[in-house]
Amino acid sequence: MKHFRSDRPSPMARPVARPVVRRGLVLGLGLAVALLLAGCGGPAPQPVEAVPDQVGSIDLQGPLRVHYNLLPTLALGEAVAREYGVERRADTALLVIALRQPDADGQEVTAPGQVQAEAVDLSGRRQAVALHPVTTGGYIDHVGTVKTAARDSLRVEVVVVTDAGRQGFDFQRNF
């Protein structure tokens, strides 16, 4: 008598009981491996980058360099807001104008001069900015506040008066 070997299980054979926990573990590990392999196809994740600072500067006659910025007062830390004498508010931006000139060593020092500024929104509404000098870190900056609104776009027109004369420039910021 010949014995035939069959790959099919015998109808009389008992099914092997496999614990549900083991099956769940295998499925969980398989899913983890699949997720890890799915991430291997693209470029490596990049770290989050901070939004670049919007401090601007312009060289005027004199020689005179003007550094300027218009930023929401809520972006200021409590200590900086106190140093500039401004209240942190959602509807207010701080305008900072710094007049600088090179000294004998080529380092920037505070330049004497007067600054006037006016902010203009997209509808043409003008706000005169009351600037006042503030001493910070051995420098004198001219600072003032401007009323803003969400999604506001402001053009700031600046006039600087020094011994070299009256000069102007403008810049724009979006909120």
C-alpha positions in Angstrom: 0.0 0.0 0.0 1.3 3.4 -1.0 1.1 6.4 1.3 0.3 9.6 -0.4 1.4 12.7 1.1 -0.9 15.7 0.9 -0.3 19.3 1.7 -3.9 19.7 2.6 -4.7 19.3 6.3 -6.7 16.3 7.1 -10.4 17.0 7.8 -9.9 15.1 11.0 -6.9 17.2 12.2 -7.6 19.7 14.9 -6.9 23.3 14.3 -4.1 24.7 16.3 -5.3 27.3 18.8 -3.3 30.5 18.5 -3.7 33.1 21.3 -5.3 36.4 20.2 -2.6 38.3 22.1 0.1 36.8 19.9 -1.8 37.6 16.7 -2.3 41.2 18.0 1.4 41.5 18.8 2.4 40.3 15.3 0.0 42.7 13.7 1.2 45.6 15.8 4.9 44.9 15.0 4.0 44.5 11.3 2.2 47.9 11.3 5.1 49.6 13.1 7.6 48.2 10.6 5.4 49.3 7.7 5.1 52.8 9.1 8.9 53.0 9.6 9.5 51.8 6.0 7.0 54.2 4.6 9.0 57.1 6.0 12.2 56.0 4.3 11.2 57.1 0.8 11.3 60.9 1.2 13.8 63.5 2.4 14.5 63.7 6.1 12.3 66.0 8.2 13.7 69.5 8.5 13.7 71.4 11.8 11.2 74.3 12.1 12.8 77.6 11.2 12.0 80.8 12.9 10.5 83.6 10.8 13.3 85.9 9.8 13.5 89.2 11.6 12.3 92.1 9.5 14.7 94.7 10.7 15.7 96.9 7.9 18.5 99.4 7.3 19.3 102.0 4.8 22.4 104.2 4.3 21.7 107.9 3.9 24.1 110.8 3.4 26.2 111.8 6.3 27.5 109.0 6.5 24.4 107.9 8.3 22.9 104.4 8.6 19.3 104.1 9.8 18.0 100.8 11.3 14.2 100.4 11.4 11.5 98.0 12.4 7.8 97.9 13.0 6.7 94.9 15.0 3.6 93.9 17.0 4.0 94.9 20.7 2.8 91.4 21.6 6.0 90.1 20.0 8.0 92.0 22.7 8.9 90.3 26.0 7.7 92.0 29.1 11.2 93.4 29.9 11.7 94.9 26.4 8.3 96.4 26.5 9.0 98.0 29.8 12.5 99.2 28.6 10.8 100.9 25.6 7.9 102.2 27.8 5.1 100.6 25.7 2.1 98.5 26.6 1.8 95.1 24.9 -1.5 95.1 23.0 -3.0 93.1 20.1 -3.8 96.3 18.2 -0.5 98.1 18.6 2.9 97.9 16.8 6.2 99.4 18.0 8.2 101.5 15.5 11.9 101.6 16.3 14.2 104.0 14.3 17.9 103.9 15.2 20.3 106.5 13.7 23.9 105.3 13.6 27.2 106.6 12.2 30.7 105.0 12.2 33.2 106.1 14.8 37.0 106.3 14.3 37.2 102.5 14.7 34.4 101.8 12.2 32.0 100.8 14.9 28.4 102.1 14.8 27.5 104.7 17.4 24.4 106.8 17.9 24.1 109.6 15.4 22.5 112.9 16.4 19.3 113.8 14.6 15.6 114.2 14.7 13.1 111.6 13.3 9.5 112.0 12.1 7.3 109.2 10.9 3.8 108.6 9.6 2.1 105.2 9.0 -0.3 104.8 6.1 -2.7 101.9 5.7 -4.1 100.5 2.4 -7.2 102.7 2.6 -4.9 105.8 2.8 -5.6 106.5 6.5 -2.6 108.3 8.0 -1.3 108.1 11.5 1.4 110.5 12.8 3.8 108.5 15.0 4.8 110.3 18.2 8.5 109.3 18.4 10.6 109.8 21.5 14.2 108.9 22.3 14.9 105.8 24.5 18.3 104.8 25.7 19.0 101.1 25.5 22.3 99.4 25.8 24.3 102.6 25.4 22.4 103.6 22.2 19.6 106.0 21.6 16.6 104.7 19.6 13.6 106.7 18.5 10.4 104.8 19.3 6.7 105.2 19.0 3.5 103.1 18.6 1.1 102.7 15.7 -2.5 101.3 15.8 -2.8 98.1 13.7 -5.5 95.6 12.8 -5.4 91.9 11.8 -4.1 91.5 8.2 -3.2 95.2 8.1 -0.5 96.4 5.7 1.2 99.6 6.7 3.7 101.8 4.8 5.8 103.9 7.1 7.2 107.2 5.8 10.2 108.3 7.7 12.0 111.7 7.6 15.4 112.1 9.2 16.9 115.5 9.9 20.7 115.7 10.7 23.6 118.1 10.0 23.6 116.5 6.5 20.1 117.8 5.8 16.6 116.4 5.5 16.4 112.9 4.1 13.5 110.5 3.8 12.7 106.8 3.1 9.8 104.5 3.5 9.1 100.8 4.2 6.2 98.5 4.4 5.1 95.8 7.0 2.2 93.4 6.9 0.4 92.2 10.0 
